[in-house]
Amino acid sequence: MKLPSSIETALGANNGMLSMRQLSALGCSRTSAGRYVRAGLLERAGHGLYRRPSDLDDSLFALLFRNPALVASHGTALFLNGLAESAPERWSVTSSHGREPPPSVRAACLCFYVKPERLELGLCLRRTPFGNEVRCYDAERTVCDLVRSRRRLDEELVLAGLRNWGASPGRDPARLARYARALGVFDRVKAQVEVLL
């Protein structure tokens, strides 16, 4: 038994991962997907998500794929925006108040909450190290989040993130000020950033 060429091609185009919806669009039923898993041709990367057994596991993509209401934030967003040297030990995600992540996510991640109208502020798409796109906050929103959640975060992470943003050629102080006002942390962000610039 081998995978149909259409699935092989789609896996190649999607960094080695496909959702059940994508497999269905290629004519693969749930039963067939189960057969491919049992035959060792595919591997479940999470609920409704499949990958090649030979590929490395993109745990962040799988997490956010299974929980589309979450956004990569704080230390995770620093890493995805190129403002941290290494991936954090635990992923950080943000959800809106009233939309509690599942217990498995709360146990594995640092979870933060914002008002629903603030969830999309600074939202963008970033690529994981494996090339998959995930919902993430941009650098300026991340700086605001670091300042807002400073007590819950490692002080070294916060200071390194602020320094790296200050040294970044792509930084946008006007956008940072706009986000800080919208999030109610303008004075605190201003005090931190004035030291950097």
PLY file of the C-alpha trace (Angstrom):
ply
format ascii 1.0
element vertex 197
property float x
property float y
property float z
element edge 196
property int vertex1
property int vertex2
end_header
0.00 0.00 0.00
1.20 3.53 -0.73
-0.22 7.02 -0.54
-1.92 8.36 -3.66
0.22 10.84 -5.57
-2.32 13.63 -4.94
-1.83 13.25 -1.16
1.96 13.07 -1.55
1.89 16.27 -3.62
-0.36 18.02 -1.09
1.90 16.96 1.79
4.86 18.44 -0.05
3.01 21.71 -0.65
1.85 21.97 2.98
5.12 21.34 4.81
4.24 17.71 5.44
0.92 18.29 7.25
-2.67 17.98 6.11
-5.98 18.39 7.91
-8.79 15.88 7.49
-10.66 18.58 5.56
-7.76 18.81 3.09
-7.58 15.03 2.81
-11.35 14.89 2.18
-10.98 17.44 -0.62
-8.45 15.04 -2.19
-10.98 12.18 -2.03
-9.61 10.53 1.10
-12.24 9.37 3.59
-11.73 9.06 7.34
-11.63 5.29 6.91
-8.87 5.57 4.30
-6.93 7.99 6.51
-7.16 5.44 9.34
-5.87 2.74 7.00
-2.92 4.94 6.00
-2.16 5.51 9.70
-2.28 1.77 10.47
-0.03 1.08 7.48
2.50 3.64 8.75
2.09 5.93 5.73
0.57 8.77 7.77
0.72 9.69 11.43
-1.79 11.61 13.52
-0.25 14.91 14.61
-3.38 15.84 16.54
-7.14 15.64 16.24
-7.95 16.01 12.54
-4.33 16.63 11.56
-2.01 14.21 9.75
1.65 14.23 8.79
4.28 11.96 7.30
5.86 9.72 9.95
9.31 10.77 8.78
8.65 14.49 9.34
9.38 16.31 12.57
6.45 17.27 14.77
5.38 20.94 14.53
3.76 21.04 17.96
2.89 24.76 17.83
1.09 24.41 14.50
-0.79 21.33 15.74
-1.80 23.15 18.94
-3.11 26.23 17.13
-4.72 24.16 14.39
-6.76 22.24 16.99
-7.63 25.49 18.81
-8.25 28.13 16.13
-9.54 30.71 18.66
-6.06 30.95 20.23
-3.26 33.30 19.16
0.47 32.76 19.72
1.60 35.51 22.07
4.19 36.72 24.60
7.34 34.53 24.54
6.06 32.49 21.60
5.36 35.64 19.57
8.83 36.98 20.44
10.32 33.82 18.98
8.13 33.83 15.84
8.88 37.53 15.23
12.63 36.88 15.43
13.04 38.79 18.71
14.20 35.79 20.77
17.17 33.52 20.15
15.37 30.29 21.01
11.91 28.83 21.36
10.35 29.14 24.82
10.08 26.10 27.08
6.29 26.46 27.11
4.19 27.99 24.36
2.25 31.15 25.27
-1.22 31.67 23.85
-3.93 34.30 24.23
-7.67 33.75 24.20
-10.58 36.10 24.68
-12.33 36.25 28.05
-15.15 33.75 28.11
-13.42 31.32 25.74
-11.53 29.04 28.08
-8.94 26.83 26.31
-9.29 23.08 26.91
-7.59 21.63 30.02
-4.87 20.04 27.87
-3.89 23.48 26.53
-4.02 25.11 29.98
-1.73 22.38 31.34
0.81 22.65 28.51
0.84 26.41 27.79
0.96 29.77 29.49
-2.54 31.11 28.84
-3.44 34.79 28.77
-6.83 36.44 28.29
-8.00 39.71 26.74
-11.34 41.34 26.04
-12.84 39.94 22.81
-12.51 43.30 21.01
-8.75 43.32 21.73
-8.00 39.79 20.55
-7.41 40.79 16.92
-5.30 43.88 17.67
-1.88 43.30 16.07
-2.87 39.90 14.68
-0.76 38.60 11.82
0.48 35.32 10.35
3.96 34.04 11.10
5.75 30.88 10.04
6.88 28.28 12.54
10.43 26.91 12.12
8.80 24.08 10.12
7.27 26.53 7.64
3.62 26.34 8.74
1.66 29.58 9.16
0.06 30.30 12.54
-1.89 33.19 14.00
0.47 35.35 16.03
0.81 38.89 17.34
3.19 41.26 15.60
6.26 42.67 17.37
4.59 45.84 18.65
1.61 44.01 20.15
4.06 41.55 21.72
5.98 44.39 23.40
2.70 45.68 24.86
1.82 42.18 26.08
5.23 41.77 27.72
4.75 44.99 29.65
1.12 44.16 30.55
1.96 40.66 31.81
5.38 41.40 33.27
4.57 39.86 36.68
3.68 36.51 35.12
6.75 36.31 32.90
10.44 35.72 33.44
12.12 39.12 33.84
14.99 38.11 31.54
12.53 37.26 28.76
10.84 40.64 29.11
14.09 42.61 29.15
15.58 40.65 26.22
12.37 41.08 24.22
12.30 44.83 24.82
16.01 45.18 23.96
15.65 43.12 20.79
12.61 45.13 19.68
14.52 48.37 20.34
17.43 47.14 18.18
15.16 45.83 15.41
15.35 47.81 12.14
11.68 47.03 11.45
10.30 48.45 14.70
7.36 50.83 14.42
7.08 53.18 17.45
3.89 54.81 16.11
2.16 51.43 15.90
3.46 50.55 19.36
1.96 53.76 20.77
-1.38 53.06 19.08
-1.52 49.51 20.49
-0.39 50.65 23.96
-3.21 53.22 24.09
-5.78 50.64 22.95
-4.55 48.17 25.61
-4.39 50.78 28.38
-0.64 50.47 29.02
0.66 53.57 27.24
2.48 55.10 30.24
4.15 51.83 31.21
5.22 51.05 27.62
6.46 54.62 27.14
8.61 54.39 30.29
10.18 51.11 29.07
10.71 52.19 25.47
12.23 55.60 26.26
15.15 53.77 27.84
15.68 51.75 24.63
15.39 54.47 21.97
0 1
1 2
2 3
3 4
4 5
5 6
6 7
7 8
8 9
9 10
10 11
11 12
12 13
13 14
14 15
15 16
16 17
17 18
18 19
19 20
20 21
21 22
22 23
23 24
24 25
25 26
26 27
27 28
28 29
29 30
30 31
31 32
32 33
33 34
34 35
35 36
36 37
37 38
38 39
39 40
40 41
41 42
42 43
43 44
44 45
45 46
46 47
47 48
48 49
49 50
50 51
51 52
52 53
53 54
54 55
55 56
56 57
57 58
58 59
59 60
60 61
61 62
62 63
63 64
64 65
65 66
66 67
67 68
68 69
69 70
70 71
71 72
72 73
73 74
74 75
75 76
76 77
77 78
78 79
79 80
80 81
81 82
82 83
83 84
84 85
85 86
86 87
87 88
88 89
89 90
90 91
91 92
92 93
93 94
94 95
95 96
96 97
97 98
98 99
99 100
100 101
101 102
102 103
103 104
104 105
105 106
106 107
107 108
108 109
109 110
110 111
111 112
112 113
113 114
114 115
115 116
116 117
117 118
118 119
119 120
120 121
121 122
122 123
123 124
124 125
125 126
126 127
127 128
128 129
129 130
130 131
131 132
132 133
133 134
134 135
135 136
136 137
137 138
138 139
139 140
140 141
141 142
142 143
143 144
144 145
145 146
146 147
147 148
148 149
149 150
150 151
151 152
152 153
153 154
154 155
155 156
156 157
157 158
158 159
159 160
160 161
161 162
162 163
163 164
164 165
165 166
166 167
167 168
168 169
169 170
170 171
171 172
172 173
173 174
174 175
175 176
176 177
177 178
178 179
179 180
180 181
181 182
182 183
183 184
184 185
185 186
186 187
187 188
188 189
189 190
190 191
191 192
192 193
193 194
194 195
195 196
